[in-house]
Amino acid sequence: MAMFLSLTFMPLQSSASTASRPSTLVDPKPAEAAEAKNLELRLYEINKMDKSKLNSADKKNLRKEVKSINHKLRELSGGVYLSAGLLVIILIALIVLL
């Protein structure tokens, strides 16, 4: 067991050169960045509105607009999101397996 652990943590030298490689991260397109900024500005405007004078139909339309803007922003970001429940399940699986 000790031999296995010592081999696991032994640093291995790569035969590849140490030249820097181009980054695989892609910068967002300027059009997407501008669209995201416009959507964020609209969300800011909605948050600053005085909603006490609106009727229920207008409030409902605003809620729908906010949900659609948030959905579009998530699509533009393209990130991977993990829920807290999934993280707990992964942690439990790792504990059980190790």
N, CA, C and O atoms as CSV, one atom per row, in Angstrom:
chain,resi,resn,atom,element,x,y,z
A,1,MET,N,N,0.833,-1.191,0.000
A,1,MET,CA,C,0.000,0.000,0.000
A,1,MET,C,C,0.875,1.252,0.000
A,1,MET,O,O,0.595,2.205,-0.727
A,2,ALA,N,N,1.925,1.252,0.806
A,2,ALA,CA,C,2.808,2.409,0.866
A,2,ALA,C,C,3.506,2.620,-0.469
A,2,ALA,O,O,3.714,3.755,-0.898
A,3,MET,N,N,3.872,1.497,-1.135
A,3,MET,CA,C,4.524,1.616,-2.426
A,3,MET,C,C,3.572,2.228,-3.455
A,3,MET,O,O,3.973,3.057,-4.272
A,4,PHE,N,N,2.316,1.811,-3.403
A,4,PHE,CA,C,1.323,2.351,-4.322
A,4,PHE,C,C,1.160,3.853,-4.129
A,4,PHE,O,O,1.112,4.603,-5.103
A,5,LEU,N,N,1.075,4.296,-2.875
A,5,LEU,CA,C,0.924,5.716,-2.594
A,5,LEU,C,C,2.163,6.506,-2.994
A,5,LEU,O,O,2.057,7.634,-3.475
A,6,SER,N,N,3.344,5.907,-2.794
A,6,SER,CA,C,4.553,6.637,-3.164
A,6,SER,C,C,4.668,6.784,-4.676
A,6,SER,O,O,5.191,7.785,-5.164
A,7,LEU,N,N,4.183,5.796,-5.415
A,7,LEU,CA,C,4.202,5.900,-6.872
A,7,LEU,C,C,3.148,6.877,-7.375
A,7,LEU,O,O,3.326,7.512,-8.415
A,8,THR,N,N,2.077,6.990,-6.651
A,8,THR,CA,C,1.003,7.871,-7.068
A,8,THR,C,C,1.412,9.331,-6.973
A,8,THR,O,O,1.056,10.135,-7.835
A,9,PHE,N,N,2.143,9.672,-5.949
A,9,PHE,CA,C,2.505,11.056,-5.723
A,9,PHE,C,C,3.888,11.426,-6.255
A,9,PHE,O,O,4.354,12.543,-6.032
A,10,MET,N,N,4.555,10.495,-6.960
A,10,MET,CA,C,5.867,10.773,-7.505
A,10,MET,C,C,5.726,11.699,-8.715
A,10,MET,O,O,4.994,11.387,-9.654
A,11,PRO,N,N,6.406,12.803,-8.694
A,11,PRO,CA,C,6.305,13.695,-9.854
A,11,PRO,C,C,6.989,13.078,-11.066
A,11,PRO,O,O,8.125,12.612,-10.983
A,12,LEU,N,N,6.304,13.080,-12.156
A,12,LEU,CA,C,6.845,12.519,-13.386
A,12,LEU,C,C,7.226,13.652,-14.325
A,12,LEU,O,O,6.499,14.634,-14.473
A,13,GLN,N,N,8.378,13.493,-14.952
A,13,GLN,CA,C,8.800,14.511,-15.896
A,13,GLN,C,C,8.285,14.135,-17.276
A,13,GLN,O,O,8.352,12.980,-17.696
A,14,SER,N,N,7.786,15.109,-17.944
A,14,SER,CA,C,7.252,14.901,-19.279
A,14,SER,C,C,8.363,15.046,-20.298
A,14,SER,O,O,9.277,15.853,-20.128
A,15,SER,N,N,8.278,14.263,-21.353
A,15,SER,CA,C,9.278,14.381,-22.409
A,15,SER,C,C,8.936,15.495,-23.381
A,15,SER,O,O,9.728,15.816,-24.268
A,16,ALA,N,N,7.773,16.077,-23.220
A,16,ALA,CA,C,7.366,17.171,-24.101
A,16,ALA,C,C,8.141,18.433,-23.744
A,16,ALA,O,O,8.590,18.614,-22.612
A,17,SER,N,N,8.279,19.275,-24.715
A,17,SER,CA,C,8.986,20.523,-24.465
A,17,SER,C,C,8.142,21.429,-23.571
A,17,SER,O,O,6.930,21.251,-23.452
A,18,THR,N,N,8.784,22.373,-22.964
A,18,THR,CA,C,8.082,23.267,-22.046
A,18,THR,C,C,7.620,24.538,-22.730
A,18,THR,O,O,7.306,25.518,-22.054
A,19,ALA,N,N,7.571,24.548,-24.041
A,19,ALA,CA,C,7.119,25.736,-24.768
A,19,ALA,C,C,5.655,25.998,-24.441
A,19,ALA,O,O,4.863,25.070,-24.273
A,20,SER,N,N,5.320,27.253,-24.356
A,20,SER,CA,C,3.944,27.590,-23.999
A,20,SER,C,C,3.015,27.277,-25.163
A,20,SER,O,O,3.342,27.512,-26.326
A,21,ARG,N,N,1.871,26.752,-24.827
A,21,ARG,CA,C,0.869,26.413,-25.825
A,21,ARG,C,C,-0.181,27.508,-25.855
A,21,ARG,O,O,-0.404,28.180,-24.848
A,22,PRO,N,N,-0.817,27.693,-26.975
A,22,PRO,CA,C,-1.891,28.690,-27.010
A,22,PRO,C,C,-3.040,28.250,-26.121
A,22,PRO,O,O,-3.319,27.059,-25.979
A,23,SER,N,N,-3.686,29.213,-25.539
A,23,SER,CA,C,-4.778,28.930,-24.623
A,23,SER,C,C,-5.966,28.357,-25.372
A,23,SER,O,O,-6.256,28.760,-26.498
A,24,THR,N,N,-6.655,27.407,-24.737
A,24,THR,CA,C,-7.836,26.815,-25.359
A,24,THR,C,C,-9.094,27.584,-25.012
A,24,THR,O,O,-10.172,27.276,-25.521
A,25,LEU,N,N,-8.968,28.589,-24.145
A,25,LEU,CA,C,-10.126,29.392,-23.794
A,25,LEU,C,C,-10.453,30.348,-24.932
A,25,LEU,O,O,-9.566,30.979,-25.507
A,26,VAL,N,N,-11.710,30.442,-25.239
A,26,VAL,CA,C,-12.140,31.299,-26.329
A,26,VAL,C,C,-12.767,32.548,-25.742
A,26,VAL,O,O,-13.648,32.466,-24.886
A,27,ASP,N,N,-12.316,33.700,-26.201
A,27,ASP,CA,C,-12.903,34.956,-25.756
A,27,ASP,C,C,-14.288,35.095,-26.367
A,27,ASP,O,O,-14.501,34.708,-27.516
A,28,PRO,N,N,-15.223,35.641,-25.615
A,28,PRO,CA,C,-16.553,35.819,-26.183
A,28,PRO,C,C,-16.509,36.777,-27.366
A,28,PRO,O,O,-15.697,37.701,-27.410
A,29,LYS,N,N,-17.385,36.539,-28.309
A,29,LYS,CA,C,-17.452,37.399,-29.483
A,29,LYS,C,C,-17.917,38.784,-29.055
A,29,LYS,O,O,-18.701,38.911,-28.114
A,30,PRO,N,N,-17.448,39.810,-29.730
A,30,PRO,CA,C,-17.850,41.167,-29.347
A,30,PRO,C,C,-19.367,41.376,-29.411
A,30,PRO,O,O,-19.928,42.101,-28.590
A,31,ALA,N,N,-20.024,40.749,-30.377
A,31,ALA,CA,C,-21.475,40.903,-30.481
A,31,ALA,C,C,-22.168,40.279,-29.274
A,31,ALA,O,O,-23.127,40.837,-28.741
A,32,GLU,N,N,-21.673,39.114,-28.845
A,32,GLU,CA,C,-22.258,38.458,-27.678
A,32,GLU,C,C,-21.997,39.271,-26.417
A,32,GLU,O,O,-22.865,39.373,-25.551
A,33,ALA,N,N,-20.812,39.846,-26.312
A,33,ALA,CA,C,-20.480,40.658,-25.138
A,33,ALA,C,C,-21.365,41.899,-25.088
A,33,ALA,O,O,-21.825,42.294,-24.016
A,34,ALA,N,N,-21.603,42.513,-26.242
A,34,ALA,CA,C,-22.463,43.694,-26.282
A,34,ALA,C,C,-23.898,43.332,-25.939
A,34,ALA,O,O,-24.586,44.068,-25.232
A,35,GLU,N,N,-24.345,42.182,-26.451
A,35,GLU,CA,C,-25.715,41.746,-26.149
A,35,GLU,C,C,-25.865,41.455,-24.657
A,35,GLU,O,O,-26.876,41.812,-24.053
A,36,ALA,N,N,-24.869,40.813,-24.069
A,36,ALA,CA,C,-24.915,40.505,-22.642
A,36,ALA,C,C,-24.945,41.793,-21.820
A,36,ALA,O,O,-25.657,41.880,-20.819
A,37,LYS,N,N,-24.178,42.782,-22.240
A,37,LYS,CA,C,-24.161,44.061,-21.516
A,37,LYS,C,C,-25.529,44.736,-21.605
A,37,LYS,O,O,-26.012,45.291,-20.618
A,38,ASN,N,N,-26.157,44.690,-22.788
A,38,ASN,CA,C,-27.496,45.267,-22.946
A,38,ASN,C,C,-28.516,44.556,-22.068
A,38,ASN,O,O,-29.377,45.194,-21.463
A,39,LEU,N,N,-28.414,43.226,-22.000
A,39,LEU,CA,C,-29.343,42.464,-21.162
A,39,LEU,C,C,-29.149,42.801,-19.685
A,39,LEU,O,O,-30.119,42.934,-18.939
A,40,GLU,N,N,-27.894,42.939,-19.272
A,40,GLU,CA,C,-27.627,43.295,-17.877
A,40,GLU,C,C,-28.150,44.692,-17.551
A,40,GLU,O,O,-28.665,44.928,-16.459
A,41,LEU,N,N,-28.014,45.619,-18.508
A,41,LEU,CA,C,-28.550,46.968,-18.293
A,41,LEU,C,C,-30.071,46.939,-18.152
A,41,LEU,O,O,-30.639,47.655,-17.329
A,42,ARG,N,N,-30.723,46.104,-18.962
A,42,ARG,CA,C,-32.185,45.993,-18.866
A,42,ARG,C,C,-32.581,45.416,-17.507
A,42,ARG,O,O,-33.550,45.877,-16.903
A,43,LEU,N,N,-31.850,44.423,-17.021
A,43,LEU,CA,C,-32.133,43.877,-15.693
A,43,LEU,C,C,-31.961,44.948,-14.619
A,43,LEU,O,O,-32.749,45.022,-13.676
A,44,TYR,N,N,-30.938,45.770,-14.763
A,44,TYR,CA,C,-30.701,46.846,-13.810
A,44,TYR,C,C,-31.866,47.835,-13.832
A,44,TYR,O,O,-32.321,48.291,-12.783
A,45,GLU,N,N,-32.346,48.163,-15.033
A,45,GLU,CA,C,-33.488,49.075,-15.156
A,45,GLU,C,C,-34.739,48.497,-14.495
A,45,GLU,O,O,-35.474,49.208,-13.810
A,46,ILE,N,N,-34.968,47.218,-14.704
A,46,ILE,CA,C,-36.149,46.575,-14.115
A,46,ILE,C,C,-36.047,46.592,-12.598
A,46,ILE,O,O,-37.039,46.841,-11.912
A,47,ASN,N,N,-34.856,46.330,-12.069
A,47,ASN,CA,C,-34.684,46.323,-10.613
A,47,ASN,C,C,-34.889,47.698,-10.001
A,47,ASN,O,O,-35.348,47.808,-8.864
A,48,LYS,N,N,-34.555,48.750,-10.744
A,48,LYS,CA,C,-34.693,50.108,-10.229
A,48,LYS,C,C,-36.107,50.672,-10.396
A,48,LYS,O,O,-36.413,51.739,-9.864
A,49,MET,N,N,-36.966,49.963,-11.129
A,49,MET,CA,C,-38.329,50.453,-11.356
A,49,MET,C,C,-39.133,50.492,-10.059
A,49,MET,O,O,-38.893,49.709,-9.139
A,50,ASP,N,N,-40.082,51.408,-10.004
A,50,ASP,CA,C,-41.037,51.442,-8.899
A,50,ASP,C,C,-42.202,50.526,-9.288
A,50,ASP,O,O,-43.069,50.911,-10.073
A,51,LYS,N,N,-42.211,49.327,-8.738
A,51,LYS,CA,C,-43.195,48.320,-9.142
A,51,LYS,C,C,-44.482,48.391,-8.328
A,51,LYS,O,O,-45.430,47.652,-8.594
A,52,SER,N,N,-44.515,49.267,-7.349
A,52,SER,CA,C,-45.704,49.349,-6.508
A,52,SER,C,C,-46.909,49.921,-7.263
A,52,SER,O,O,-48.053,49.652,-6.896
A,53,LYS,N,N,-46.661,50.698,-8.302
A,53,LYS,CA,C,-47.752,51.315,-9.053
A,53,LYS,C,C,-48.215,50.468,-10.237
A,53,LYS,O,O,-49.165,50.836,-10.929
A,54,LEU,N,N,-47.550,49.338,-10.474
A,54,LEU,CA,C,-47.917,48.484,-11.596
A,54,LEU,C,C,-49.059,47.548,-11.207
A,54,LEU,O,O,-49.187,47.160,-10.046
A,55,ASN,N,N,-49.884,47.192,-12.188
A,55,ASN,CA,C,-50.927,46.204,-11.904
A,55,ASN,C,C,-50.330,44.802,-12.033
A,55,ASN,O,O,-49.174,44.641,-12.425
A,56,SER,N,N,-51.125,43.801,-11.700
A,56,SER,CA,C,-50.599,42.437,-11.642
A,56,SER,C,C,-50.177,41.923,-13.020
A,56,SER,O,O,-49.218,41.158,-13.118
A,57,ALA,N,N,-50.866,42.322,-14.074
A,57,ALA,CA,C,-50.498,41.863,-15.418
A,57,ALA,C,C,-49.133,42.416,-15.825
A,57,ALA,O,O,-48.326,41.700,-16.417
A,58,ASP,N,N,-48.871,43.684,-15.512
A,58,ASP,CA,C,-47.577,44.275,-15.827
A,58,ASP,C,C,-46.453,43.620,-15.027
A,58,ASP,O,O,-45.361,43.386,-15.545
A,59,LYS,N,N,-46.737,43.331,-13.764
A,59,LYS,CA,C,-45.733,42.663,-12.934
A,59,LYS,C,C,-45.427,41.270,-13.481
A,59,LYS,O,O,-44.277,40.830,-13.480
A,60,LYS,N,N,-46.467,40.585,-13.945
A,60,LYS,CA,C,-46.286,39.251,-14.503
A,60,LYS,C,C,-45.436,39.314,-15.766
A,60,LYS,O,O,-44.574,38.461,-15.980
A,61,ASN,N,N,-45.677,40.326,-16.604
A,61,ASN,CA,C,-44.877,40.495,-17.815
A,61,ASN,C,C,-43.422,40.795,-17.481
A,61,ASN,O,O,-42.515,40.306,-18.155
A,62,LEU,N,N,-43.198,41.594,-16.448
A,62,LEU,CA,C,-41.821,41.886,-16.028
A,62,LEU,C,C,-41.113,40.626,-15.534
A,62,LEU,O,O,-39.943,40.406,-15.846
A,63,ARG,N,N,-41.825,39.796,-14.759
A,63,ARG,CA,C,-41.230,38.546,-14.277
A,63,ARG,C,C,-40.845,37.644,-15.435
A,63,ARG,O,O,-39.777,37.032,-15.425
A,64,LYS,N,N,-41.722,37.562,-16.444
A,64,LYS,CA,C,-41.415,36.746,-17.622
A,64,LYS,C,C,-40.202,37.291,-18.357
A,64,LYS,O,O,-39.354,36.530,-18.822
A,65,GLU,N,N,-40.125,38.614,-18.459
A,65,GLU,CA,C,-38.989,39.237,-19.142
A,65,GLU,C,C,-37.694,38.954,-18.390
A,65,GLU,O,O,-36.672,38.646,-19.004
A,66,VAL,N,N,-37.734,39.058,-17.075
A,66,VAL,CA,C,-36.532,38.802,-16.269
A,66,VAL,C,C,-36.093,37.353,-16.435
A,66,VAL,O,O,-34.901,37.080,-16.578
A,67,LYS,N,N,-37.049,36.417,-16.419
A,67,LYS,CA,C,-36.693,35.009,-16.601
A,67,LYS,C,C,-36.066,34.768,-17.964
A,67,LYS,O,O,-35.085,34.034,-18.077
A,68,SER,N,N,-36.628,35.384,-19.005
A,68,SER,CA,C,-36.077,35.170,-20.344
A,68,SER,C,C,-34.685,35.800,-20.466
A,68,SER,O,O,-33.806,35.234,-21.115
A,69,ILE,N,N,-34.484,36.960,-19.850
A,69,ILE,CA,C,-33.161,37.600,-19.886
A,69,ILE,C,C,-32.145,36.730,-19.157
A,69,ILE,O,O,-31.032,36.535,-19.647
A,70,ASN,N,N,-32.513,36.207,-17.998
A,70,ASN,CA,C,-31.594,35.339,-17.256
A,70,ASN,C,C,-31.257,34.088,-18.061
A,70,ASN,O,O,-30.115,33.629,-18.056
A,71,HIS,N,N,-32.255,33.540,-18.752
A,71,HIS,CA,C,-32.029,32.355,-19.584
A,71,HIS,C,C,-31.050,32.678,-20.718
A,71,HIS,O,O,-30.142,31.894,-20.996
A,72,LYS,N,N,-31.231,33.819,-21.368
A,72,LYS,CA,C,-30.331,34.224,-22.453
A,72,LYS,C,C,-28.914,34.450,-21.933
A,72,LYS,O,O,-27.944,34.081,-22.595
A,73,LEU,N,N,-28.790,35.053,-20.752
A,73,LEU,CA,C,-27.462,35.290,-20.184
A,73,LEU,C,C,-26.755,33.977,-19.864
A,73,LEU,O,O,-25.545,33.857,-20.054
A,74,ARG,N,N,-27.509,32.994,-19.379
A,74,ARG,CA,C,-26.915,31.679,-19.116
A,74,ARG,C,C,-26.430,31.039,-20.407
A,74,ARG,O,O,-25.366,30.420,-20.433
A,75,GLU,N,N,-27.207,31.185,-21.483
A,75,GLU,CA,C,-26.798,30.617,-22.772
A,75,GLU,C,C,-25.538,31.298,-23.298
A,75,GLU,O,O,-24.666,30.639,-23.864
A,76,LEU,N,N,-25.444,32.593,-23.115
A,76,LEU,CA,C,-24.279,33.322,-23.602
A,76,LEU,C,C,-23.020,32.989,-22.810
A,76,LEU,O,O,-21.921,32.964,-23.363
A,77,SER,N,N,-23.184,32.735,-21.518
A,77,SER,CA,C,-21.998,32.463,-20.694
A,77,SER,C,C,-21.404,31.108,-21.031
A,77,SER,O,O,-20.182,30.959,-21.038
A,78,GLY,N,N,-22.235,30.122,-21.310
A,78,GLY,CA,C,-21.736,28.816,-21.720
A,78,GLY,C,C,-20.990,28.059,-20.646
A,78,GLY,O,O,-20.251,27.133,-20.978
A,79,GLY,N,N,-21.136,28.391,-19.404
A,79,GLY,CA,C,-20.434,27.722,-18.322
A,79,GLY,C,C,-21.106,26.423,-17.915
A,79,GLY,O,O,-22.221,26.126,-18.342
A,80,VAL,N,N,-20.421,25.661,-17.093
A,80,VAL,CA,C,-20.955,24.422,-16.551
A,80,VAL,C,C,-21.326,24.691,-15.105
A,80,VAL,O,O,-20.496,25.137,-14.313
A,81,TYR,N,N,-22.558,24.419,-14.772
A,81,TYR,CA,C,-23.041,24.681,-13.427
A,81,TYR,C,C,-23.345,23.358,-12.724
A,81,TYR,O,O,-23.976,22.469,-13.297
A,82,LEU,N,N,-22.891,23.241,-11.486
A,82,LEU,CA,C,-23.156,22.065,-10.675
A,82,LEU,C,C,-23.997,22.490,-9.486
A,82,LEU,O,O,-23.693,23.472,-8.810
A,83,SER,N,N,-25.048,21.744,-9.243
A,83,SER,CA,C,-25.891,22.066,-8.103
A,83,SER,C,C,-25.233,21.563,-6.825
A,83,SER,O,O,-24.318,20.740,-6.862
A,84,ALA,N,N,-25.703,22.062,-5.718
A,84,ALA,CA,C,-25.156,21.652,-4.420
A,84,ALA,C,C,-25.452,20.179,-4.167
A,84,ALA,O,O,-24.633,19.468,-3.585
A,85,GLY,N,N,-26.619,19.722,-4.604
A,85,GLY,CA,C,-26.975,18.308,-4.431
A,85,GLY,C,C,-26.035,17.396,-5.190
A,85,GLY,O,O,-25.638,16.344,-4.690
A,86,LEU,N,N,-25.678,17.799,-6.400
A,86,LEU,CA,C,-24.757,16.997,-7.202
A,86,LEU,C,C,-23.386,16.943,-6.552
A,86,LEU,O,O,-22.737,15.897,-6.558
A,87,LEU,N,N,-22.940,18.055,-5.994
A,87,LEU,CA,C,-21.648,18.070,-5.313
A,87,LEU,C,C,-21.644,17.144,-4.100
A,87,LEU,O,O,-20.649,16.468,-3.839
A,88,VAL,N,N,-22.740,17.111,-3.363
A,88,VAL,CA,C,-22.847,16.223,-2.196
A,88,VAL,C,C,-22.804,14.769,-2.648
A,88,VAL,O,O,-22.131,13.949,-2.024
A,89,ILE,N,N,-23.512,14.440,-3.723
A,89,ILE,CA,C,-23.527,13.063,-4.229
A,89,ILE,C,C,-22.135,12.653,-4.694
A,89,ILE,O,O,-21.701,11.533,-4.424
A,90,ILE,N,N,-21.434,13.540,-5.385
A,90,ILE,CA,C,-20.073,13.237,-5.837
A,90,ILE,C,C,-19.158,13.021,-4.641
A,90,ILE,O,O,-18.340,12.102,-4.641
A,91,LEU,N,N,-19.290,13.856,-3.630
A,91,LEU,CA,C,-18.464,13.718,-2.429
A,91,LEU,C,C,-18.725,12.386,-1.729
A,91,LEU,O,O,-17.786,11.708,-1.312
A,92,ILE,N,N,-19.983,12.016,-1.603
A,92,ILE,CA,C,-20.333,10.735,-0.970
A,92,ILE,C,C,-19.787,9.572,-1.787
A,92,ILE,O,O,-19.268,8.611,-1.219
A,93,ALA,N,N,-19.896,9.642,-3.112
A,93,ALA,CA,C,-19.378,8.576,-3.967
A,93,ALA,C,C,-17.872,8.446,-3.823
A,93,ALA,O,O,-17.351,7.331,-3.791
A,94,LEU,N,N,-17.165,9.560,-3.734
A,94,LEU,CA,C,-15.717,9.503,-3.547
A,94,LEU,C,C,-15.335,8.891,-2.207
A,94,LEU,O,O,-14.379,8.121,-2.117
A,95,ILE,N,N,-16.088,9.240,-1.168
A,95,ILE,CA,C,-15.808,8.682,0.159
A,95,ILE,C,C,-16.032,7.180,0.158
A,95,ILE,O,O,-15.233,6.432,0.721
A,96,VAL,N,N,-17.109,6.735,-0.468
A,96,VAL,CA,C,-17.428,5.307,-0.504
A,96,VAL,C,C,-16.386,4.545,-1.320
A,96,VAL,O,O,-15.966,3.458,-0.921
A,97,LEU,N,N,-15.969,5.094,-2.444
A,97,LEU,CA,C,-15.010,4.404,-3.312
A,97,LEU,C,C,-13.598,4.392,-2.744
A,97,LEU,O,O,-12.834,3.454,-2.972
A,98,LEU,N,N,-13.261,5.433,-2.008
A,98,LEU,CA,C,-11.891,5.476,-1.458
A,98,LEU,C,C,-11.947,4.996,-0.049
A,98,LEU,O,O,-10.918,4.941,0.625
